[in-house]
């Protein structure tokens, strides 16, 4: 699985940290969205006002490139309904930047799918269930399932997945889809689609909708089942550890987020505005941020079970979950079954 930092070598990551540079950057083109996902990290109460212009978006992307970023990850809102998406994709392609896009697929027709393929955009299609009723409920929109199915068909017609056209399915683990996830994982593997399953970050909509919650023990059991499927049927070996199934999140070593209004944050979970690109250059914001420096120095700064964990050299849990639940981005991950507070007595 090569979402986030696993395509970068350990040496590249170390050099990037030491030089206050980037290897990737996440960016929102707009927060406009036609779904109302029950787990969304975007607070639906926030108005989409004062968003960055195309020129401002292009400028901060060039700033990231100057810092060493090779990959731009497009978040939302929903990128596929952003009216200037083709222009932005071609701009990124012209700058020889790798593009990754998380999308609900609602705006992907044959024309857009062809552009995505032409620019070799890595696609992570959001699909949480192959049950239409469950998918629509989680997306907060009737007909969402059919839109996702249609997008998948258009992407396949455009050549996804293939060696040059990476296709993943992005799935949040919640109570409603928990039982079907092993079958979904297997189906994706059999169709050469990369499964990108992640533990739900308890923030914004997800914080209000506690009916989504999965216990750490259930997460542990699920991760073990998926690891067994991969090992026995697909020859892939990995050790279960949250928050990403078969992967690890070390994004704060190499990446950051720029929101649709220009705020720079560590990631979508650690919602601490460091500054705004309309006020200062990206390089200065990152270099002078105490939060960023603490996260890069995670081995010494993180507290509790995460600090003492046997996996601490290669994992720091989900910093977003820690921040959203405890208010401390350096606290132990409250969703991890390795956390002593999560273990059954």
N, C-alpha and C positions, 0 to 999 in steps of 0.2 A: 504494500500500500504506500503510495507516494504523495499523500496530501500533507501539506506543510513541510516540515524540515527534513523528512527522511531522504529526499533526493540530494541533500547537501551533506558533504562529508563532515566528520567531527573536526577535522583541521579547519575547514572553511568556517564552521560555526565558531570555533575558538578565536580565529583571526577576526571575524566579524564583531564579536563581543569586545575584543581588545581595542578595536579601532572605532568603536561607536558607529558602526555601519549597519546596513540591512542586507538581507538576502531576498526578502519578499515584503510586500505591503498589502494589507487588506483595505479596500475602499468601498464606500457606498456612493453610487452615482445619484441616488435619490431614495427617500424613504417611502415613496408612494408604493402601495401594494394593493392588489385586488383580492388577496386572501386575508383572513383574520385568524391566523393559526393560534390555537389555544396555548401553545408553548413559546410563542415568538419572543425574542429578546428585545424587540422594539416596543416601547410603550405606546400603545395605540392612542393615548391621550395627547401625545406630542404632535403639534401641527407641523406640516411640511413647509415651513417658511424659512426664508433666508438661506436656501440651499446654494451650494457652489455652482458657479457657471461652468460651462464646458472649458473655458480658458483657464479657470482656477483649477479644475480637475486635472487638466493636462499639465499645468505647471507643477502641481505637487507630485504627479507621477514622474516628471523629469527630475524633480528633487530627490525622489526615492531612488531613481536610476543612478543619479550621481553619487548616492550613498552606497551603491553596489547592488541594489535590488535587481534581481533577474526575473522575478515573477510577481505579477499583480493579481490579487484575488478579489473578484468583484462580488460584493454582497448587496443587501438591499434593506428595505424595500424589495421590489421585484425587478431585477435587471432586464428581463425580457420584454417588459412593457415600457421601459425608459425610451423616450422617442429618439434619442441620439445614440443609442447603443451601437448601431453599425459604424457610425463615425468614430466612436471611441475605440471600438475593436480594431479598426483599421489603423488608427493612430498608434495603439499599443503594438500592433504587428509591425508597423513601419519602424518603431523603436526597438525591434527585436526583443521584445519582452514576452516571456511566457505568460499566458492568460489562463486563469481558472475562474469559473463562474458558477455560483450557487444559484439555482433557479427553481421555481415551482413549475416551470414549463408552460405557463398559460399563454405566453406570447410567442411561443416557438411554432412557426408555420414553416412551410417548405422553403420560403425565401430566407428567413432568418437562420434556419438550420444549415442552409448552403453557405451563408456567411460565416457561421460558427466553424464549419468544417474547413472553409478556405483559410481562416486564420488559426486553425488548429487549436481552438479553444478547448481546454479541459473542462468538461461539464460534470457538475454534481447535481443531479436531478433530485429534488426533494420528494420522496415517496415514503410514507410511514406505514402503509398497509396495502395489501392487495385485496382487502375487503372494502368495497365501495363505501358502505355506510360508515365504517371506522375512519377511512381516509377523509371523507367529507366532513365528519365531525371534528377531527383533529385540525383540518385546514380552515374550519369555520366558514365553509362555502359549499353550497350544494353544487354538484357538478365538477368539483375539484378533481376527483378521481379520473373522470373521463378526459379532462384537460391534460392530466399527467400521462395517461395512456396515449393520447394523441401526440403529445410532445415526444414521447419515447419512439413512436412509430416514425415521426418526421426525422428524428435524429438517426434512426437506423437507416432510413432511405438515403440520408446524406453521408452514410458510411461509418457511423458510430456503431459499436466500438471497433477499433482496429489498432494496429501498432502505432499509428500516428494520431489517432483520434480517441483520446482517453474519455471513458464514460464511467461515472460512479453514480450510485444512488445514496443520497444523504438521508439518514433515518434517525430520528430521536427515539430513544428507548423509553417507553412509558407503559403504564399499567394496561392500556387498551390494546397495545400490539405485542405485549410481552410473549404470549403463547405462540404467536406465529413467526417470531423472528428467526428461529433456526431454519424453518422452511424457506423464508424469504432470503436468508443468507445463501442457502444452497441453490436456490433458483437463480440468484444473481451470479454466483460463481459459474454455474452451468451455462449461463448466457454471456460469459466473459465481461460482465459488468462488475466493477469494483464496489463492494459494499463498504459504506462509510457510516458505521453505527456509532452513536455517541450518547453518553450519559446526559440527561437533561440538566441544564443549568437552571437552578431555581431563581429566576428573575422575571421582572415585568409580568407578562401574561401567565407564565408557568408558576410564578409565585402565588398568583390569585387562584389558579386552577389546581388545587392540591389533589384532585382526583387522578392526576397524571402520575403521581409519585410512585416510584419503585424503591423497595428497601435495598440497602447495601447487600444483604444476604441474597436476595433475588438477582441482583446484578452479578454477584460473584458466580452464581449458578449458571446464568445465561452466558457469561464470558467463557466459562469452562466448556459449556456445550458447543459454542461456536469454535473454540480452539480445537476441540476434538474433531468436529466436522472438517476443519481445514487440514488437520494433521492426517486423518485417516482417509479422506476422500480426495484431497487436492494437493497433498504433499507440501503443505505450508506449515511451518512451525513457528509459533510465537507464544510467549508467556502472557497469560491474562493479567492485565492491569488497566484500571480506568485512567482517564475518562473516555478514551477512544478504543474501540475493539480492534485488536491486532495492530495497533499503532501507538504512538505516544505523542503527547502535545508538549513541545518545548518552544512554542512560538515566540515567547517573550525574549528568547535569545537572538532571534533573527528577524522579527517582524513587528508591525504595529498596525493600528487601525486609524484611518481618517474617515470621520463620519460625513454624512451628506451636507452638514453645515460647517465643516472644516475643523471640528474638534479632533485633536489627536489623543487617542486612548491606547492603553496596552493591548486590549482585545475587546471583543463584544461583551465579555463577562465582567472584566475589570473596568467598570464604567466610571473611571476617574479621568475627567478632562485634564490633560497635562498643559494644554495651551491650544491656541487656534492658529491655523496656517495663515489666516488673514493678519495675524499679529506678528508672527515670527517664522523664520525658516524652519523647515522640518529638522534639519541637522542640529540646530541650536536647541530646539524643543527636546529632542531625544537625549542629547548630550547633557543637558542641564537638569533633567528630570530625576528627582530622588526616587520616584516610584520605579522608573525604568532601571535605574542603577541597582536598586534593591532586588528587583526581579532577576536581573542578570547575575547578581551575587546570591542567588537563591539558596545555595548549599549552606551558607552561613546564616542567612536572614530568616528562612522559614522556621516556624516554631512547631512544637508539639510532635505528634506522631509522624507527620511528614518529614520533620527534621531528622528523626531517629530511624526512619524506615530503612530496611535493607535495600530498597530500590532508590534511595535518595540521590545517588550519583547520576541516575538516568531518568528520574521522574520527579515532578513536583506536584503531582495531582492536578486538579482543576483549580487554578487561581480564581477563576470567575465564580465557581461555587463557593469557595472560601469567602470571597468578598461579599457575595450576595447574601449569604446566610449569617455570617459573623460580623460583617463590616470591616474585616481585616484581611487584606489581600495576601498577607503573609501567614495567616492561620492555616491549620491543617485542613485538608479537603474533607468536608463533612459528608460527602457522598461515597467516599472510598471505604471498601470493606476492610482495608488494612488499618484504617484509623481506629485507635483503641476505643474511642467513644462509640463506634459503630458495632463493635464486637459484642456478641451475646455473652451475658455473664455465665 
